[in-house]
């Protein structure tokens, strides 16, 4: 992911969204050596302006992302990020 192109505002927004999700929404689980860890999958539409409602999409699991991609962006990808608690 090209973080320089995203800019600090987008990265801050992604972190905020992850924090909000961690506060009450069920997320997918990823197995790690230390146990299980909550994760979220994030899609960034680089054709949208920062702050646009469609700039970021956050998915609780890869199945939800796959369903969204079928209708909206068949060639899109999401990146898995850990949710810090």
N, C-alpha and C positions, 0 to 999 in steps of 0.2 A: 504494500500500500504506500502511496506517495504522500507522506505526512507533510512535506513542505508545501505541496499543492493544497492540501486540506486546510492548513493554517491552524493557529492556536484556538480560534473560536470553535471550529469544528471538533477538534480534539476535546475541548472542554465540554461541548455539548454531548459528545459520545459518553464521556465519563459521567456526566450528570444523568443521562438516560440510564446507564448501567446502575447508578446508585438508586434511582427511583424504582427500577425493576427489582433490585435486591431487597427493597423495603416491603414487598408484599406480593409480587407476582411469582408463580412457580416457574422455575427455569429448568433447562436441561441439566443433566449431570454428566460430568466427565470423570473418568477414573484416573487417579494419579497414584504415585507411590505413597503419598501421605494419606490417602483416603479419597473420598469423593469431593468434588469441587463444583460449585455452580458456575455455569457458563452462559453466555448469550451470543447470538450470532448477529453480526451487524453488516448491513449493506449500505454503501455510500453511493448516491447518484451524483457523480461529478459534473453532470450537466445542469444541476440545480444550484441555486444560490445558497450560501450558508444561511440558515434560519428558515428556508422554505420548508413547508410541512412535508414535502416529499424528498428532501435532501438525504435524510437518514431513515432507515427502517431497521428496527430491532426485533429479532425473533427469539422466542423462548427455546426453540429446538430446530434442528435442521429440516424436519418434516414440514413445519410451518413455513419455513423459507422456500422449500421446494414447491409447495402449493402456490405460494405467492408468485414465484418465478414463472410458473407455467402460464399464468395469465398476463404478467406485466413485463418480464425481462428474461426470456428463455435462456439467454447466454450470460446472465448475471452471476455473480459469485458473492458469497458472504464469508466473513472472517470470524472465527471463534475467538472470543475473549473471555478471560476469567472474570468473575464478579468478585470484587474484594469486599469481604464482610468485616 
